[in-house]
């Protein structure tokens, strides 16, 4: 009797009840969509001389974590993810703070938004 492949299509489908493999395989499409959205927004460049903080809980902060991982030591300014109620202590008026919340009402992210507003 041949053993079934533990990484075969049927075995993966049996445990991947939320279709995460399909999401992973669709990552290039998601990245193209994200780049299109950024380009379409027509945002002006900001110097971010004080670094970048991405404020977001869970999946809303993943973009910041991915950017930090991708840039690593090549980043010329500090980068951080704020996944709580406060910004990093080094955050100042020259720091760009990007707040990300899927619902738009995440308490921790809104607290960071308010804190960034106080900093200027």
C-alpha positions as CSV (number, residue, x, y, z in Angstrom):
1,X,0.0,0.0,0.0
2,X,1.5,3.4,-1.0
3,X,1.5,6.1,1.6
4,X,-0.3,9.3,0.6
5,X,1.7,12.4,0.1
6,X,1.4,14.6,3.2
7,X,2.0,17.7,1.1
8,X,-0.2,16.6,-1.8
9,X,-3.2,18.6,-3.0
10,X,-5.8,16.4,-1.1
11,X,-3.8,16.4,2.2
12,X,-3.3,20.2,2.1
13,X,-7.0,20.8,1.2
14,X,-8.0,18.7,4.2
15,X,-6.3,21.1,6.6
16,X,-6.4,24.3,4.7
17,X,-10.1,25.0,5.5
18,X,-9.7,28.8,4.9
19,X,-7.9,28.5,1.5
20,X,-4.7,30.1,2.7
21,X,-2.6,28.3,0.1
22,X,-4.7,30.0,-2.6
23,X,-4.1,33.4,-0.9
24,X,-0.4,32.8,-0.9
25,X,-0.3,31.8,-4.5
26,X,-2.3,35.0,-5.3
27,X,0.2,37.2,-3.6
28,X,1.6,38.7,-6.9
29,X,-1.9,39.8,-7.7
30,X,-2.3,41.4,-4.3
31,X,1.0,43.2,-4.6
32,X,0.1,44.6,-8.1
33,X,-3.2,45.8,-6.7
34,X,-1.5,47.5,-3.8
35,X,1.0,49.3,-6.1
36,X,-1.9,50.4,-8.3
37,X,-3.7,51.8,-5.3
38,X,-0.7,53.7,-4.1
39,X,-0.1,55.1,-7.6
40,X,-3.8,56.0,-8.1
41,X,-3.9,57.9,-4.8
42,X,-1.7,60.6,-6.1
43,X,0.0,61.1,-2.8
44,X,2.9,63.6,-2.7
45,X,6.3,62.4,-1.4
46,X,7.0,63.1,2.2
47,X,10.6,63.3,3.4
48,X,10.0,61.2,6.5
49,X,13.3,62.5,7.9
50,X,12.4,61.2,11.3
51,X,11.6,57.7,10.1
52,X,8.4,55.7,9.7
53,X,6.0,54.2,12.2
54,X,3.2,51.9,10.9
55,X,0.5,51.8,13.6
56,X,-1.7,48.8,13.2
57,X,-2.9,45.7,15.0
58,X,-2.5,42.2,13.6
59,X,-2.9,42.1,9.8
60,X,-3.2,45.8,9.6
61,X,0.4,46.2,10.7
62,X,1.8,43.4,8.5
63,X,2.9,45.9,5.7
64,X,5.2,47.6,8.1
65,X,6.7,44.3,9.3
66,X,7.2,43.2,5.7
67,X,8.9,46.5,4.8
68,X,11.2,46.3,7.8
69,X,12.1,42.7,6.9
70,X,12.6,43.5,3.2
71,X,14.7,46.6,3.8
72,X,16.6,45.4,6.9
73,X,19.9,47.2,7.4
74,X,19.4,49.1,4.1
75,X,16.8,51.4,5.7
76,X,18.4,54.8,6.2
77,X,15.9,55.9,8.8
78,X,14.3,54.2,11.7
79,X,11.2,52.1,11.0
80,X,8.9,50.5,13.5
81,X,5.4,48.9,13.9
82,X,3.3,50.2,16.8
83,X,1.0,47.4,17.7
84,X,-0.4,48.9,20.8
85,X,-1.7,52.1,22.3
86,X,1.5,54.2,22.0
87,X,4.1,55.2,19.5
88,X,7.8,54.4,19.9
89,X,9.6,56.8,22.2
90,X,11.7,58.1,19.4
91,X,8.7,59.3,17.4
92,X,8.7,63.1,16.8
93,X,7.3,65.8,14.6
94,X,9.5,64.7,11.6
95,X,8.3,61.1,11.8
96,X,5.8,59.8,9.3
97,X,3.1,57.8,11.1
98,X,0.9,55.6,8.9
99,X,-2.2,54.4,10.7
100,X,-3.8,51.2,9.3
101,X,-7.1,49.7,10.6
102,X,-9.3,47.3,8.6
103,X,-12.4,48.5,10.5
104,X,-11.3,52.1,10.9
105,X,-12.2,51.9,14.5
106,X,-9.3,49.9,16.1
107,X,-8.9,51.5,19.5
108,X,-5.1,51.1,19.7
109,X,-4.5,52.5,16.2
110,X,-6.8,55.5,16.9
111,X,-4.8,56.1,20.1
112,X,-1.6,56.2,17.9
113,X,-3.3,58.5,15.5
114,X,-4.2,60.9,18.3
115,X,-0.6,60.7,19.6
116,X,0.8,61.5,16.2
117,X,-1.5,64.5,15.9
118,X,-0.2,65.9,19.2
119,X,3.4,65.5,17.9
120,X,2.6,67.6,14.9
